[in-house]
Amino acid sequence: MTLKSIALLSLFMGASLVGAQERPAQWDLNACITYALANNLQLQKARLTYESTQADSRQAKAQLLPSLSASVGQQLNTGLTSSGTATYTGSYGLSSGLVLFDGGKTLNTIKEQVLYEKMANCSILATAKSLQMSLLQTYATILYAEEAVHVYEQTIEKSTYQLERGRALLAAGSLAEPDVALLESQLSTDTYQLVAARNTLAATRLEMKQLLELEPGENMVLVSPKVDEASVLTPLASLTSIYMTALEVMPGIQSSKLGVEAAQLNTASAKAGYLPVLNLNGSLSTGNGSVNQASLTSQLNDGLSAGVGLTLSVPIFSKRQTKTAVEKARLNEQSVRLDLQEAEKSLLKEIESVYQEALSAQSQYLAATNQVKAMQTSYNLIEQQYELGMKNTLDLLTEKNNLLSATQQQMQYKYLSVVAAQVLNLYQDKPVSLQ
């Protein structure tokens, strides 16, 4: 476990104690991440699992200590003695045992449990990493939806103005009725798109509240940072560099590596079944009875006996149990190594996919930005010609829709580029930001 992992775990555990009472007045991305890490139910369950593995580790270490037990017995004899009275006897004892040698099985079990504890910690970090990615993507989707709503609202303002102007021209006899019908249809289409964009925004905000484990009635005011072109076109590190860093910091990979170590220890523990076991045993006992007329103290002292001994258990024939255990442990070790290779290849595929998406989104954003500029110039020219009667309504609306489509693509690639770059930061264990 790295020091950074321990620090992160301490942060999550500490945040869970105070996060439930603290809610920011305004939610930016960092506030969402901090709050979710403290209150997410999956993370809380992962922390409980980690605490359970800590208890298992303490129990495994306690096996190095000697055992100690006490026994007390009282017996009433119903048969009558020659004196005609019933008798009773009492027995008291202490026994202890200590494993002196078991082929290293106990020590290997302790090491194995410590590895399981680290793996549970990796599970916390992996859950937190996945949660951060979900929050990042959802937050960016909200920003995109908000910007889309703003664009459609501006579009409706323009469509409303054009329709009112068209109706005035129709009344003056300067515009045909089919042209006005086209303008009315365009306004209806724009209104429908605005409603759809608002619904998307509402659904995405609901998804964010669910990720934050907020109640349905709680208000959530999200900060909408301005995503500038510098954020969109952030220079990317090389694919190899990102992958090599991810191999060192991603908790899923670290957990798989720890799993290989645990499997090796499990094989060593299985081999210990071929070796003898040496135990040290000790006992102390005494007793008393009603037949003995001596005092209780005298009886206990007179009856006191102690014993100590060694027990050596040598396996000779175990009906193939040990051999089978070793074979299965070795097979499991091979399987876990394959799991590690599979995890590394899966990570590489994920990073390659996100890296290509980032490069593609950046290039498409640049192309869409140039297209928006060209479409805006073309639309302004068509609009001027339309007002002078040199272009018809269909030409105007076609150019307007082309501009809207280019604007939508620019927004889409802008946020795809930002999210992809920030996801690559998460793979490298770097902080994320949409600014």
C-alpha positions, -999 to 999 in steps of 0.1 A, spaced: 0 0 0 14 34 -10 15 63 14 -9 81 -10 -34 53 -8 -33 54 30 -38 92 29 -67 89 6 -83 62 28 -79 84 58 -95 113 39 -125 91 30 -129 77 65 -126 111 81 -150 127 56 -176 101 63 -178 114 99 -187 150 90 -199 149 54 -234 139 62 -241 172 80 -223 195 55 -239 206 23 -223 234 2 -245 263 -7 -233 259 -43 -220 227 -59 -189 228 -81 -172 197 -93 -148 195 -64 -177 200 -39 -197 172 -56 -167 148 -54 -159 156 -18 -195 152 -7 -200 120 -27 -169 104 -13 -182 109 22 -218 99 16 -220 74 -12 -235 41 0 -212 19 -21 -182 35 -6 -196 31 29 -201 -6 23 -165 -8 9 -152 8 41 -171 -18 62 -155 -45 42 -121 -30 48 -128 -29 86 -138 -65 84 -105 -75 68 -87 -55 95 -105 -77 121 -94 -108 102 -58 -96 102 -59 -91 140 -73 -125 144 -46 -141 122 -18 -123 142 -33 -136 175 -27 -172 164 10 -166 173 -1 -163 210 -6 -192 233 -41 -203 242 -53 -204 278 -85 -219 291 -98 -226 326 -122 -253 338 -142 -257 370 -162 -289 379 -184 -297 408 -199 -331 412 -225 -344 437 -225 -381 444 -259 -395 451 -247 -428 465 -245 -427 503 -213 -433 522 -209 -455 553 -218 -424 573 -251 -421 555 -243 -387 538 -240 -376 502 -205 -365 490 -193 -340 465 -160 -334 447 -146 -304 429 -120 -301 402 -102 -270 389 -77 -266 361 -58 -244 336 -45 -255 303 -24 -237 277 -11 -245 242 14 -229 218 22 -239 183 60 -239 180 63 -250 144 37 -256 117 58 -252 86 53 -214 84 15 -218 79 5 -194 106 30 -167 94 19 -171 58 -17 -168 69 -9 -135 87 9 -122 56 -20 -133 34 -46 -115 56 -25 -83 55 -26 -86 17 -64 -90 18 -66 -59 39 -47 -40 13 -69 -54 -14 -99 -42 5 -83 -7 6 -78 -9 -31 -115 -17 -35 -123 15 -17 -101 35 -40 -114 18 -71 -150 26 -60 -140 62 -54 -123 64 -88 -154 50 -105 -176 75 -86 -153 104 -96 -156 94 -133 -194 92 -130 -196 126 -113 -172 141 -139 -193 128 -169 -226 138 -153 -214 172 -144 -201 179 -179 -234 166 -193 -253 191 -172 -231 219 -185 -237 208 -220 -275 206 -214 -275 241 -198 -256 255 -228 -280 237 -252 -310 252 -234 -295 286 -237 -288 282 -275 -324 270 -281 -338 299 -261 -318 323 -283 -330 304 -314 -366 307 -303 -362 344 -298 -349 347 -333 -376 324 -347 -403 344 -329 -390 377 -343 -389 362 -378 -424 349 -375 -438 382 -363 -420 400 -391 -433 374 -416 -469 380 -404 -465 417 -408 -451 412 -443 -480 389 -451 -505 415 -439 -487 441 -461 -488 417 -491 -451 413 -493 -448 377 -482 -468 346 -493 -488 325 -468 -467 293 -474 -436 313 -462 -454 322 -430 -463 286 -425 -427 277 -428 -418 302 -402 -445 288 -379 -433 253 -384 -397 264 -376 -408 280 -344 -427 248 -334 -396 227 -341 -374 250 -321 -399 250 -292 -399 212 -292 -361 211 -292 -361 235 -262 -385 213 -243 -364 182 -251 -332 200 -239 -348 211 -207 -360 175 -201 -325 163 -207 -311 189 -182 -337 179 -156 -329 142 -160 -292 148 -157 -296 169 -127 -316 141 -111 -288 117 -119 -264 140 -102 -286 142 -71 -287 104 -70 -250 101 -72 -247 125 -43 -273 105 -23 -295 137 -19 -331 135 -11 -356 144 -39 -368 176 -23 -333 190 -16 -322 220 -36 -290 217 -56 -274 249 -71 -247 238 -95 -219 262 -104 -215 265 -142 -178 272 -149 -168 287 -182 -151 261 -203 -126 280 -225 -108 268 -255 -76 263 -235 -94 237 -214 -108 220 -245 -74 219 -263 -54 207 -233 -21 191 -245 -21 154 -238 8 133 -225 19 104 -246 -2 73 -246 27 52 -233 33 76 -204 -3 76 -193 -5 38 -194 27 33 -175 16 57 -148 -18 41 -146 -2 7 -141 14 21 -109 -15 40 -95 -48 24 -106 -62 5 -76 -76 -23 -98 -41 -31 -110 -27 -28 -75 -53 -52 -62 -45 -77 -89 -8 -76 -80 -16 -81 -44 -38 -110 -54 -8 -127 -70 12 -123 -38 -17 -137 -18 -19 -167 -41 18 -174 -37 14 -174 1 -16 -197 -2 6 -221 -21 32 -220 5 6 -226 32 -7 -256 13 29 -270 11 32 -267 49 8 -296 51 37 -319 43 56 -308 74 52 -319 110 35 -297 136 51 -292 170 29 -280 199 39 -270 234 12 -279 260 9 -271 297 -17 -278 324 -23 -271 361 -50 -288 381 -62 -294 416 -94 -305 434 -112 -310 467 -138 -333 481 -161 -337 511 -147 -370 521 -113 -353 528 -115 -337 562 -86 -313 555 -93 -276 549 -101 -264 514 -68 -247 512 -49 -278 522 -68 -299 498 -61 -275 469 -25 -273 477 -21 -311 482 -40 -319 450 -21 -294 429 -4 -309 399 13 -294 368 23 -308 335 42 -296 304 49 -315 272 56 -314 235 34 -329 209 48 -337 175 23 -345 147 39 -360 116 18 -364 85 23 -398 69 -7 -404 48 -35 -379 43 -55 -395 15 -41 -370 -10 -56 -341 8 -24 -321 11 -13 -329 -25 -46 -319 -38 -45 -286 -18 -11 -278 -33 -22 -286 -68 -53 -264 -65 -32 -236 -49 -8 -237 -78 -37 -236 -103 -52 -207 -85 -19 -189 -86 -18 -193 -124 -54 -181 -127 -46 -150 -106 -16 -142 -128 -39 -144 -158 -63 -121 -141 -35 -96 -136 -26 -98 -173 -62 -95 -183 -66 -64 -160 -36 -48 -175 -48 -54 -211 -83 -42 -202 -68 -10 -187 -47 -5 -218 -79 -8 -240 -97 17 -218 -69 42 -219 -64 38 -257 -101 43 -263 -103 75 -241 -70 88 -256 -83 84 -291 -116 100 -281 -97 129 -267 -77 134 -298 -107 130 -321 -128 154 -300 -101 181 -301 -97 179 -338 -135 178 -344 -139 207 -320 -115 228 -341 -133 218 -373 -167 225 -358 -155 259 -345 -143 269 -380 -176 256 -394 -196 277 -369 -177 308 -379 -183 301 -416 -220 292 -410 -225 324 -389 -211 345 -417 -232 327 -443 -263 330 -422 -258 367 -416 -254 372 -454 -285 351 -462 -305 370 -435 -295 404 -450 -304 391 -485 -337 377 -472 -347 411 -457 -339 427 -491 -361 401 -508 -332 384 -526 -336 351 -507 -367 331 -499 -379 318 -465 -367 283 -472 -332 295 -479 -332 314 -446 -344 286 -425 -321 261 -442 -291 282 -434 -304 288 -398 -307 251 -392 -273 245 -406 -259 271 -382 -277 255 -353 -265 220 -362 -229 233 -364 -233 250 -330 -246 217 -315 -216 198 -328 -192 224 -315 -207 221 -280 -207 183 -281 -171 181 -291 -161 207 -266 -174 187 -236 -163 154 -251 -128 168 -253 -128 182 -218 -142 150 -202 -118 127 -221 -88 148 -210 -100 148 -174 -106 110 -174 -70 106 -186 -60 126 -155 -80 102 -133 -61 73 -148 -29 91 -138 -43 99 -103 -42 136 -110 -69 161 -98 -97 169 -122 -112 202 -132 -136 215 -159 -119 250 -159 
